[in-house]
Amino acid sequence: MSRQLVQTSLPGYEGPVAVNAKELQDTIDRIPGFGFEILKVAARQAKPLRRIFRPTTDDGYAWFWGVEFNLHYGAVAILIPWSQDWNKTDGSGADRSIAAYVKGDVGSTEIRDLIYRLTSALNPPT
């Protein structure tokens, strides 16, 4: 079921919001041993990081990681799925698509910029 956006809610947030997270997922797929420490460093660089957490959506899916960022008029949570699709159905091992949820007045441009900053932080220049 990889890379499919599942329509489920995250308590306290609106969404999932339609965003293009393909480059972020491709980047995560290329990092051997991707986990908390790598995500923590990247999220701190992407700013303004509020927290890294282990969210569960209303469909009972416990996500690999969630990264929440505070913005001027709200917050964005970017949820990263587990990579357990051993058949790589859509070219990725991800169980489902990365999902973005919002609180408050957050526009699609702010979400897109945040995903770009997180992706860039995971792809340091060589």
KOLZA-928954 format. One record per residue (C-alpha): y, z, x. Coordinates in steps of 0.05 Angstrom, whole numbers, plus 32768, in hexadecimal, padded with zeros to 4 digits. Layout:
residues N
YZX
...
end
This chain:
residues 126
800080008000
802E7FFC803C
80777FEA8036
80787FEF7FEB
80B280177FCE
809380497F9E
80BF805D7F63
80BB80A97F65
80F180DD7F66
810481117F99
811C81527F78
8167815A7F7E
817481117F91
817E80CF7F70
815380957F83
812F80767FA4
816980497FB6
815A80017FC7
81677FF98012
814C7FCC8048
81277FFA8077
80F97FC58096
81187FC980DB
8113801580DB
80CA801280C6
80BB7FDD80FA
80DC8009812F
80B38046811A
8073801C811A
808080088163
808A8050817D
8048806D8195
804280B68180
807E80B38152
808980F98138
80B98133812F
80D781368175
80E780EC8178
810480EE8131
812D812C8140
814F810C817D
815E80CC8157
817780EF8118
81A7811A8141
81C480DB8160
81CA80B8811C
81F580F18101
8208811880D8
81C2813780D4
81B9816F80A2
816E817B80A9
812A815F80B6
80F881738081
80B481658062
80C3814C801B
809381427FE1
80A781117FAA
809681197F61
805780EE7F68
803A81237F96
804280FA7FD6
805281278012
807C80FC8041
807380FC808D
80BC810F8097
80FE81108071
8141810C8094
817E8124806E
81C581118082
8205812E8066
823B80FA8056
82838102803E
827281047FF3
822881117FF2
81E7810E8019
81B080DC8028
816680ED8033
813D80B88057
80F380C3804C
80C180A9807F
8079809F8067
803980AE808A
8018807480B0
7FD380768091
7FCB802F8077
7F95801E80AA
7F907FD6808F
7FDB7FCB809B
7FDF7FA98057
80277F918062
80277F8F80AE
80367FD980B3
800B801780B4
803C803B8086
802080568045
805E803F8020
80A58029802E
80DA8055804C
810380708012
814B8086800C
816580B97FDA
81AC80CF7FCE
81D4810B7FB5
821C81027F9F
824780C47FA9
8225809C7FE0
822C80507FE2
81F9801E7FFA
8223800D8037
82208055804E
81D580568046
81CD8014806A
81F9802D80A4
81D1806D80A9
818F804780AC
81AD801A80E1
81C48056810B
818080768105
815D80368119
818C802C8154
81808073816C
81358065816B
814180248192
8168803981D0
8183800181FB
81567FED8234
end
